[in-house]
Amino acid sequence: MSELWVSTTNQGKLNEFRNLLGAAVDIHSVSELKFYAAPPETGQSFEDNARIKAKTLKALKPGVWVVADDSGLEAAGLNGLPGIHSARYAGDKASDGENIAKLLKMIQIRSAGNRAAQMVCVLVAYDPSGKEHVIHGVVKGQISTTARGKAGFGYDPVFVPEGQDKTYAELGPAVKNQGSHRSQAIRELLKAMQA
């Protein structure tokens, strides 16, 4: 069984990795490391930030698979915002609810008629030999007018994926994991690990 270290302290993301990879991979997170400080995410793209996090973890865990995810929501009517600032859209310590409230307010102010959006995930992984793998996942959809549903995390209560009439938070993890941006990327990661 392959060992995979995931550079995240976000329990929701870690749960998605565990749900999708199941018994195929032995998953660990940076919360298990005694000496770990999350690096500043100073990149200009999801890929940049994922690479920063993955390289930091690779330095601590050489010789095994390591992966970092950077993901977020891009609203067409906001020129792609919140984008790489998704987790901190309403401030550095903002809650999911505060980020959602700002998103809904900004869309109402700037582009109430354009609610098109996409969820983006970029994984940067390093295999045991140190080779880099960059994997993308994207799901197109719409921003709902209000937050709906109790499941999930992040922008799940306001993101309605194409082909659905409910938010990810209403649909729940079983449906989300069938085709979300992160599930697409994680499945491709598993293929790379098994190659």
VEXKEGU-893159 format. One line per 3 residues: number of its first residue (from 1); their letters; for each residue x, y negated, z negated of N, C-alpha, C, O. Coordinates in steps of 0.2 Angstrom, whole numbers, plus 5000, padded with zeros to 4 digits. Atoms other than C-alpha are relative to their C-alpha. Layout:
% VEXKEGU-893159
NUM> A> X,Y,Z,X,Y,Z,X,Y,Z,X,Y,Z | ...
//
This chain:
% VEXKEGU-893159
1> MSE> 5004,5006,5000,5000,5000,5000,5004,4994,5000,5009,4993,4996 | 4996,5006,4999,5007,4983,5005,4998,4995,4994,4993,4995,4991 | 5001,5005,5005,5009,4970,4992,5000,4993,5003,5004,4991,5007
4> LWV> 5001,5007,4998,5003,4952,4995,4999,4995,4995,4995,4996,4990 | 5000,5005,5005,5006,4937,4985,4996,4994,5004,4998,4992,5009 | 5004,5005,4997,4993,4923,4988,5002,4993,4996,5001,4993,4990
7> STT> 4998,5006,5003,4998,4905,4985,4994,4996,4999,4992,4991,5002 | 5006,5003,5002,4982,4899,4977,4999,5000,4992,5000,5006,4989 | 5003,4999,5006,4975,4895,4960,4992,4999,5000,4989,4999,4995
10> NQG> 5007,5001,4999,4958,4893,4967,4997,5007,5000,4998,5011,5004 | 5003,4993,5001,4948,4908,4961,4995,5002,5005,4995,5008,5007 | 5005,4999,4994,4935,4906,4975,5004,5003,5006,5002,5008,5009
13> KLN> 4995,4998,4995,4949,4908,4988,5002,5007,4999,5002,5012,5003 | 4997,4993,5001,4957,4923,4979,4995,5005,5000,4996,5011,5002 | 5006,4995,5000,4940,4932,4977,4999,5002,5007,4997,5007,5009
16> EFR> 5001,4999,4993,4938,4930,4996,5005,5005,5003,5004,5010,5006 | 4995,4996,4998,4955,4938,4999,4999,5007,4997,5000,5012,5001 | 5001,4994,5003,4951,4952,4987,4994,5004,5003,4994,5010,5004
19> NLL> 5006,4997,4997,4933,4955,4994,5002,5003,5007,4999,5008,5009 | 4999,4998,4993,4940,4956,5012,5006,5005,5001,5005,5009,5005 | 4995,4995,4999,4956,4966,5009,4999,5006,4996,5002,5011,4997
22> GAA> 5002,4994,5004,4949,4977,4996,5006,5004,4998,5011,5002,4995 | 4995,4995,5003,4959,4993,4992,5006,5000,5005,5011,5004,5004 | 4995,5000,4995,4970,4990,5008,5007,4997,4998,5012,4999,5000
25> VDI> 4994,5004,5001,4982,4978,5000,5000,4999,4992,4995,4998,4989 | 4999,5002,5007,4989,4975,4982,5001,4993,4999,5006,4990,5001 | 5000,5007,5000,4985,4957,4979,5002,4997,4994,4999,4999,4988
28> HSV> 4998,5004,5006,4993,4945,4967,5000,4993,5001,5000,4991,5007 | 5000,5008,4999,4992,4926,4964,5005,4997,4996,5008,5000,4992 | 4995,5004,5004,5003,4913,4958,4999,4999,4993,5004,4997,4989
31> SEL> 5002,5001,5007,4994,4912,4942,5004,5006,4996,5004,5005,4990 | 4996,4995,5003,5004,4928,4938,5007,4999,4999,5011,5002,4995 | 4993,5002,5001,5021,4919,4939,5001,4996,4994,4997,4991,4993
34> KFY> 4999,5004,5006,5028,4912,4923,5003,4993,5002,5001,4988,4999 | 4997,5007,4998,5038,4898,4933,4997,4999,5007,5000,5000,5012 | 5003,5002,4993,5027,4891,4947,4997,4993,4999,4993,4992,4994
37> AAP> 5003,5007,5000,5023,4873,4950,4997,4999,5008,5001,5000,5012 | 5002,5001,4994,5012,4869,4965,5003,4995,5004,5004,4989,5001 | 4997,5006,4997,5021,4859,4978,4995,4995,5002,4990,4996,5004
40> PET> 5004,5006,4997,5015,4842,4984,4998,5002,5007,5002,5004,5011 | 5002,4999,4993,5004,4844,5000,5001,4994,5004,4996,4990,5004 | 4999,5006,4996,5012,4831,5010,5000,5000,5007,5002,4996,5011
43> GQS> 5000,4999,4993,5009,4838,5027,4995,4996,5004,4990,4993,5000 | 5005,5004,4996,4999,4830,5041,4995,5004,5003,4991,5002,5007 | 5005,4995,4997,4989,4846,5046,4999,5005,4995,5003,5006,4990
46> FED> 5001,4994,5004,4982,4861,5038,5006,5005,5000,5008,5008,4995 | 4995,4996,4999,4996,4871,5045,5006,4998,4996,5010,5001,4993 | 4995,5003,5004,5009,4859,5038,5000,5002,4992,5004,5004,4989
49> NAR> 5001,4999,5008,5002,4861,5020,5000,5007,4998,5003,5009,4993 | 4999,4992,5002,5000,4880,5021,5007,5002,5000,5009,5006,4996 | 4993,4998,4999,5018,4881,5027,5004,4998,4993,5008,5002,4991
52> IKA> 4996,5003,5006,5024,4870,5012,4998,5005,4994,5003,5007,4990 | 5002,4995,5005,5014,4882,5000,5003,5006,5001,5006,5010,4996 | 4997,4993,4999,5020,4898,5008,5007,5000,4999,5010,5005,4996
55> KTL> 4993,5000,5001,5038,4893,5008,5002,5000,4993,5007,5003,4991 | 4998,5001,5007,5038,4888,4990,4999,5007,4997,5003,5009,4993 | 5002,4994,5003,5030,4905,4986,5006,5005,5002,5008,5010,4998
58> KAL> 4995,4995,4998,5042,4915,4997,5007,4999,4997,5010,5004,4996 | 4994,5001,5004,5057,4907,4988,5000,5004,4993,5005,5006,4991 | 5001,4997,5007,5050,4915,4972,4999,5007,5001,5001,5011,4996
61> KPG> 5001,4993,4999,5045,4932,4980,5002,5002,5006,4998,5004,5011 | 4997,4997,4994,5057,4937,4993,4999,5007,5001,4998,5011,4996 | 5000,4992,4998,5055,4954,5002,4993,5003,4999,4992,5009,5000
64> VWV> 5007,4998,4999,5036,4955,5001,4996,4995,5004,4998,4990,5006 | 5005,5004,4997,5021,4948,5010,4998,4994,4996,4996,4995,4990 | 5002,5006,5003,5017,4930,5005,4995,4996,5005,4997,4996,5011
67> VAD> 5004,5004,4996,5003,4919,5011,4997,4994,4997,4996,4994,4991 | 5003,5006,5002,4996,4902,5009,4994,4998,5005,4995,4998,5011 | 5006,5002,4996,4979,4895,5015,5000,4993,4999,5000,4990,4993
70> DSG> 5002,5007,5000,4975,4877,5019,4994,5000,5004,4994,5002,5010 | 5007,5000,4996,4957,4874,5024,4996,4994,4998,4997,4991,4993 | 5005,5005,5002,4943,4862,5024,4995,4999,5005,4994,5003,5010
73> LEA> 5006,5001,4996,4929,4854,5032,5002,4994,5004,5004,4989,5002 | 4999,5006,4996,4930,4842,5047,4993,4998,5003,4990,5002,5007 | 5006,5003,4997,4915,4831,5051,5001,4996,5006,5005,4991,5006
76> AGL> 4999,5004,4993,4913,4825,5069,4999,4993,4999,5002,4989,5002 | 5002,5007,5000,4904,4809,5064,5005,4996,4995,5004,4990,4995 | 4996,5003,5004,4918,4805,5052,5007,5001,5003,5012,5000,4999
79> NGL> 4994,4999,4996,4932,4808,5065,5005,5005,4996,5011,5004,4996 | 4996,4995,5002,4937,4824,5057,5001,5000,4992,5004,5005,4989 | 4999,5000,5007,4937,4819,5039,4994,5004,4997,4989,5005,5000
82> PGI> 4994,5001,5005,4938,4825,5025,5007,5004,5002,5012,5002,5000 | 4994,4997,4998,4950,4837,5034,5005,5003,4995,5003,5006,4990 | 4995,4998,5005,4966,4840,5025,4999,4997,4993,5002,4999,4988
85> HSA> 5002,5003,5006,4959,4829,5011,4994,5003,4997,4992,5001,4992 | 5007,4997,5002,4944,4841,5008,5000,5001,4993,4995,4999,4989 | 5000,4999,5008,4949,4846,4990,5000,4994,4996,4999,4994,4990
88> RYA> 4999,5006,5004,4953,4828,4985,4996,4994,5003,4998,4988,5002 | 5004,5006,4996,4940,4818,4996,4998,4995,4995,4998,4989,4997 | 5002,5005,5005,4933,4809,4981,5005,4999,4995,5003,4995,4990
91> GDK> 4995,5002,5005,4949,4808,4971,5004,5006,4999,5002,5012,5000 | 4996,4994,5002,4963,4819,4965,4998,5005,4996,4999,5011,4996 | 5003,4995,5005,4953,4827,4951,4993,5001,5001,4989,5003,4997
94> ASD> 5007,5000,4998,4937,4827,4960,4997,5007,5000,5001,5012,5002 | 5003,4994,5000,4925,4841,4957,4997,5002,5007,4996,4997,5011 | 5004,4998,4994,4916,4851,4972,4994,4995,5001,4993,4992,5006
97> GEN> 5006,5004,4999,4900,4841,4968,5002,4993,5002,4998,4990,5005 | 4998,5007,4999,4909,4824,4968,5002,5000,5008,5001,4995,5011 | 4998,5000,4993,4917,4828,4985,4994,5001,5005,4994,4997,5010
100> IAK> 5006,4999,4996,4900,4834,4992,4996,4993,5000,4994,4991,5005 | 5004,5006,5000,4892,4818,4986,5003,4995,5004,4999,4991,5008 | 4996,5005,4996,4905,4807,4994,4999,5002,5008,4997,4997,5012
103> LLK> 5001,4998,4993,4903,4817,5011,4993,4998,5002,4993,4995,5007 | 5007,5002,4998,4884,4815,5011,4999,4993,5001,4996,4991,5005 | 5001,5007,5000,4885,4797,5007,5004,4997,5007,5001,4993,5010
106> MIQ> 4996,5002,4994,4899,4794,5021,4996,5001,5006,4996,4997,5011 | 5004,4998,4994,4889,4803,5034,4994,4996,5001,4992,4993,5006 | 5006,5005,4999,4873,4793,5030,5002,4993,5002,4998,4990,5006
109> IRS> 4997,5007,4998,4883,4777,5031,5002,4999,5007,5000,4995,5011 | 4996,5001,4993,4893,4780,5047,4997,5004,5005,4997,5002,5011 | 5002,4996,4994,4884,4794,5057,4995,5004,4998,4995,5010,4999
112> AGN> 5005,4996,5002,4868,4800,5051,4997,5004,5005,4994,5010,5004 | 5003,4996,4994,4863,4806,5068,5005,5006,5002,5003,5010,5006 | 4995,4995,4998,4879,4816,5070,5002,5004,4994,5007,5002,4990
115> RAA> 4999,4996,5006,4880,4830,5057,5004,5006,5002,5005,5011,4998 | 4996,4994,4997,4891,4842,5068,5007,5000,4996,5009,4995,4994 | 4994,4999,5004,4906,4849,5058,5003,5007,5001,5000,5011,5005
118> QMV> 4997,4993,5000,4918,4864,5057,5004,5001,4994,5007,4996,4991 | 4996,4998,5006,4926,4873,5043,5006,5004,5004,5006,5008,5008 | 4993,4997,4997,4945,4877,5047,5004,5003,4995,5004,5001,4989
121> CVL> 4995,4996,5004,4957,4889,5039,5006,5001,5004,5006,5004,5009 | 4994,4998,4997,4975,4890,5043,5004,5004,4994,5005,5002,4989 | 4996,4996,5004,4985,4904,5035,5007,5000,5003,5008,5001,5009
124> VAY> 4993,4999,4998,5004,4904,5035,5003,5005,4995,5003,5005,4989 | 4998,4995,5004,5011,4920,5030,5008,5002,5002,5010,5001,5007 | 4993,4998,4999,5029,4927,5028,5000,5008,4999,4998,5010,4993
127> DPS> 4999,4993,5001,5032,4946,5030,5006,5001,4996,5010,4997,4995 | 4994,4998,5004,5045,4955,5020,5007,4998,5003,5012,4997,4999 | 4994,5002,4997,5058,4951,5033,5001,4993,5001,5007,4990,5003
130> GKE> 4999,5007,5000,5055,4933,5032,4997,4997,5006,4997,4990,5007 | 5003,5003,4994,5046,4931,5049,4993,4997,4998,4989,4999,4994 | 5006,5004,5002,5032,4918,5049,4995,5002,5005,4996,5003,5011
133> HVI> 5006,4998,4996,5014,4922,5055,4996,4994,4998,4994,4992,4993 | 5005,5006,5001,5002,4907,5058,4993,5002,5003,4993,5005,5009 | 5006,4997,4998,4984,4912,5059,4994,4995,4999,4994,4991,4993
136> HGV> 5005,5005,5001,4969,4901,5062,4993,5003,5000,4992,5008,5003 | 5007,4998,4999,4950,4903,5059,4996,4994,5000,4997,4989,4996 | 5004,5006,5000,4936,4891,5063,4993,5002,5001,4991,5007,5005
139> VKG> 5007,4999,4999,4917,4891,5061,4997,4993,5001,4998,4988,4997 | 5004,5007,4999,4906,4877,5069,4994,5001,4997,4991,5006,4995 | 5006,5001,5003,4891,4871,5061,4997,4993,4999,4999,4989,5003
142> QIS> 5003,5006,5001,4881,4857,5054,5001,4998,4992,5001,5003,4988 | 5001,5002,5007,4881,4847,5037,4993,4999,4999,4989,4995,5002 | 5007,5001,5003,4864,4848,5028,4999,4993,4997,5004,4990,4996
145> TTA> 5001,5007,5003,4856,4832,5022,5000,5000,4992,5002,4995,4989 | 5000,4999,5007,4856,4839,5004,5004,5006,4998,5005,5011,5002 | 4997,4994,5002,4866,4852,4994,4995,5005,4998,4990,5004,4995
148> RGK> 5005,4995,5001,4857,4868,4994,5004,5007,4998,5009,5009,5002 | 4997,4994,5001,4861,4885,4986,5005,5000,4994,5008,4995,4992 | 4996,5000,5006,4871,4891,4971,5007,5004,5001,5011,5004,4997
151> AGF> 4994,4996,4999,4884,4903,4978,5006,4996,5004,5005,4991,5006 | 4995,5003,4996,4901,4899,4985,5004,4995,4996,5003,4994,4990 | 4996,5006,5003,4913,4884,4981,5001,4995,5006,4999,4996,5012
154> GYD> 4998,5005,4995,4919,4869,4990,4994,4997,5003,4989,4995,5000 | 5005,5003,4996,4908,4863,5004,4994,5005,5002,4990,5003,5006 | 5005,4995,4998,4897,4879,5005,4993,4998,4999,4989,4999,5003
157> PVF> 5007,5002,5001,4881,4870,4998,4998,4995,5006,4992,4994,5006 | 5002,5005,4995,4881,4858,5013,5002,5002,5007,5001,4999,5012 | 4998,4998,4994,4888,4868,5027,4996,5006,5003,4995,5011,5000
160> VPE> 5005,4995,4997,4876,4877,5039,5004,5003,5006,5004,4999,5011 | 4997,4997,4994,4885,4889,5051,4996,5001,5006,4990,5002,5005 | 5004,4999,4994,4880,4890,5069,4996,5006,5000,4999,5012,4997
163> GQD> 5004,4994,5000,4866,4902,5071,4996,5002,4994,4992,5006,4993 | 5003,4999,5007,4860,4900,5053,4995,4994,4999,4996,4989,5002 | 5004,5006,5002,4847,4889,5045,5001,4999,4993,4997,4995,4990
166> KTY> 4999,5000,5007,4854,4891,5028,5007,4998,4999,5012,4999,5003 | 4993,5002,5001,4870,4884,5020,5004,5007,4997,5000,5012,4996 | 4996,4995,5002,4884,4896,5015,4998,5002,4993,4998,5007,4990
169> AEL> 5002,4999,5007,4879,4893,4997,4993,5004,4999,4992,5007,4994 | 5007,4996,5000,4861,4900,5001,5001,5007,5003,4998,5011,5000 | 5000,4994,4996,4867,4914,5012,5004,5005,4995,5003,5011,4995
172> GPA> 4997,4996,5005,4879,4921,4998,5007,5003,5003,5008,5002,5009 | 4993,4998,4998,4897,4929,4999,4999,5006,5005,5004,5006,5010 | 5000,4994,4995,4891,4945,5009,5000,4997,5007,5003,5000,5011
175> VKN> 5001,5003,4993,4885,4934,5024,5006,4996,5002,5009,4997,5007 | 4995,5004,4999,4899,4922,5022,5007,5004,5002,5010,5002,5007 | 4994,4996,4999,4913,4935,5022,5000,5004,5007,5005,5007,5009
178> QGS> 5001,4997,4993,4906,4942,5039,5003,4996,5005,5006,4999,5010 | 4997,5003,4994,4912,4928,5049,5002,4993,4998,5003,4988,5003 | 4998,5006,5002,4918,4913,5039,5007,4998,5003,5011,5003,5005
181> HRS> 4993,5002,4998,4934,4903,5044,5005,5004,4996,5010,5006,5000 | 4995,4997,5004,4944,4911,5030,4999,5008,5001,5005,5011,5002 | 5000,4992,4999,4937,4929,5033,5003,5001,5007,5006,5007,5008
184> QAI> 4997,4999,4993,4942,4927,5052,5008,5001,4999,5011,5005,5002 | 4992,5001,5000,4960,4922,5047,5002,5006,4996,5008,5009,4997 | 4998,4995,5004,4961,4935,5033,5000,5007,5004,5005,5011,5003
187> REL> 5000,4994,4996,4956,4949,5045,5006,5001,5005,5009,5006,5006 | 4994,5000,4996,4970,4944,5057,5006,5001,4996,5011,5004,4999 | 4994,4998,5004,4982,4944,5043,5001,5007,4998,5006,5010,4999
190> LKA> 5000,4992,5001,4977,4962,5039,5003,5003,5006,5007,5008,5005 | 4997,4996,4994,4981,4967,5057,5007,4999,5000,5011,5003,5002 | 4993,5002,5000,4998,4958,5056,5003,5005,4995,5009,5007,4996
193> MQA> 4996,4996,5006,5002,4967,5039,5000,5008,5002,5004,5011,5000 | 5000,4993,4998,4997,4984,5047,5003,5002,5006,5004,5008,5008 | 4997,4999,4994,5006,4982,5063,5007,5003,4999,5010,5005,5004
//
